[in-house]
Amino acid sequence: MKSFLVDRYGKRGALRLGESPEPALRANDVMVEVHAAGVNMLDSKIRDGEFKLILPYRLPLVLGNDVAGVVVRVGANVRQFKPGDEVYARPAQDRIGTFAEYIAINEADVAMKPANLNMEEAASIPLVALTAWQALVERANLRKGQKVLIHAGSGGVGTIAIQLAKHLGAYVATTTSTANIALAKSLGADFVVDYKKDDFEKVLQGYDVVLNSLGKDTLEKSLRVLKPGGKLISISGPPDPDFAKQNGSGWLFQQVMRLLSFGIRKKSKRQGVSYSFLFMTANGGQLAKITSLIEAGHIRPVVDRVFPFERTNEALDYVETGRAKGKVVVAVK
């Protein structure tokens, strides 16, 4: 099957379009014919080798972490899906490979595609929506009337997180550039900070939760907007010891994570707030709940551009500019 592969780790190296074997179908798997695949910053970080200690992939590796498509075969133990079902998923981190014509995924990680979305729209959803869900619902336990700051509101995670937070009844602030203020407000943001004009840490205070997806400076400034007992959740690091344990890492790696996050954890403790790092995981059950929210009109996808499959490298380059509004998708079929 045609696929885009990483042959060796390297900054901004091009993926190779080549042939790879169709993945093996295990007893609990569904084989999905890929119609569209979302493109994420995670893809470029994996290609660059940033996660090779956490995720030791065997190269060559078929890249891609989001998929929408049609079930063509099912394993012997599969009961939830059948051939012909339109589905979407974020495959488990050790079984990625959506930049290809087919992918085998454990049925526990798959959900029926929202009926009101096309394949390209659906492919834009899983990774970012699961990230938002696991941060705001699971980790933060965000409740009605609480205040949340969501950084990078026009990005992939931000566009979904704003909508989810509003659905949960929170007061939502976000940061974005001048050009994207209208988009953030249209998604439900109550207060938008134009980072080109204002310092968010000077205009916001008393927040219960901050969802960070930006760099170290933003992470540390975010502490200042939280009230005592508040939660700082970051999807861009540094990883903490709890993440290392969750990932099944050994004692030595846990100590490395402890050192990497020592500074921000110490500053958080001093201010009476908590810091945690989130690396989202595949979860078909949560994705099914997200499907219900999409079909009810509470969440809508934001797709910036759709590239044809053969231009997957261009799609990845565009994501890396950081200028995409919402998500970038490749149409495979």
Secondary structure, DSSP 8 states (H G I E B T S, - for coil): -EEEEE-S--TT---EEEE-------TTEEEEEEEEEEE-HHHHHHHHTTTTTTS---SSEE----EEEEEEEE-TT--S--TT-EEEE---GGG---SBSEEEEEGGGEEE--TTS-HHHHHTSHHHHHHHHIIIIIIS---TT-EEEESSTTSHHHHHHHHHHHHTT-EEEEEE-GGGHHHHHHTT-SEEEETTT--HHHH--SEEEEEE-S-HHHHHHHGGGEEEEEEEEESSS---HHHHHHTT--HHHHHHHHHHTHHHHHHHHHTT-EEEE------HHHHHHHHHHHHTTS----EEEEEEGGGHHHHHHHHHTT--SSEEEEE--
